[in-house]
C-alpha cells in the first residue's frame, strides 16, 4: 500500500535575522533531510514543505 503521511518537527532556534520568516526560508532551503526506510516501511520520497508565502 502506498500513502502520504506528514511528520512534524518542532525547532527552537536563535537567529541573527531581523524577521523570523527569513530564518524559516533559510532553513527550508538549506536543510538536508534524511529519513531511512525501515523493515516494514519503504520511504519513497521525503521533502520539506515550504511554508513561506510570496508577498
Contact map, one row per residue, 1 for C-alpha under 8 A:
1110000000000000000000000000000000000000000000000000000
1111000000000000000000000000000000000000000000000000000
1111100000000000000000000000000000000000000000000000000
0111110000000000000000000000000000000000000000000000000
0011111000000000000000000000000000000000000000000000000
0001111100000000000000000000000000000000000000000000000
0000111110000000000000000000000000000000000000000000000
0000011111000000000000000000000000000000000000000000000
0000001111100000000000000000000000000000000000000000000
0000000111110000000000000000000000000000000000000000000
0000000011111000000000000000000000000000000000000000000
0000000001111100000000000000000000000000000000000000000
0000000000111110000000000000000000000000000000000000000
0000000000011111000000000000000000000000000000000000000
0000000000001111100100100000000000000000000000000000000
0000000000000111110000000000000000000000000000000000000
0000000000000011111101100000000000000000000000000000000
0000000000000001111101000000000000000000000000000000000
0000000000000000111111100000000000000000000000000000000
0000000000000010111111110000000000000000000000000000000
0000000000000000001111111000000000000000000000000001000
0000000000000000111111111100000000000000000000000000000
0000000000000010101111111110000000000000000000000000000
0000000000000000000111111111000000000000000000000001000
0000000000000000000011111111100000000000000000000101000
0000000000000000000001111111110000000000000000000000000
0000000000000000000000111111111000000000000000000000000
0000000000000000000000011111111000000000000000011100000
0000000000000000000000001111111000000000000000000000000
0000000000000000000000000111111100000000000000000000000
0000000000000000000000000011111110000000000000000000000
0000000000000000000000000000011111000000000000000000000
0000000000000000000000000000001111100000000001110000000
0000000000000000000000000000000111110000000001000000000
0000000000000000000000000000000011111000001001000000000
0000000000000000000000000000000001111100011000000000000
0000000000000000000000000000000000111111111000000000000
0000000000000000000000000000000000011111110000000000000
0000000000000000000000000000000000001111110000000000000
0000000000000000000000000000000000001111110000000000000
0000000000000000000000000000000000001111111000000000000
0000000000000000000000000000000000011111111100000000000
0000000000000000000000000000000000111000111111000000000
0000000000000000000000000000000000000000011111000000000
0000000000000000000000000000000000000000001111100000000
0000000000000000000000000000000011100000001111110000000
0000000000000000000000000000000010000000000011111000000
0000000000000000000000000001000010000000000001111100000
0000000000000000000000000001000000000000000000111110000
0000000000000000000000001001000000000000000000011111000
0000000000000000000000000000000000000000000000001111100
0000000000000000000010011000000000000000000000000111110
0000000000000000000000000000000000000000000000000011111
0000000000000000000000000000000000000000000000000001111
0000000000000000000000000000000000000000000000000000111
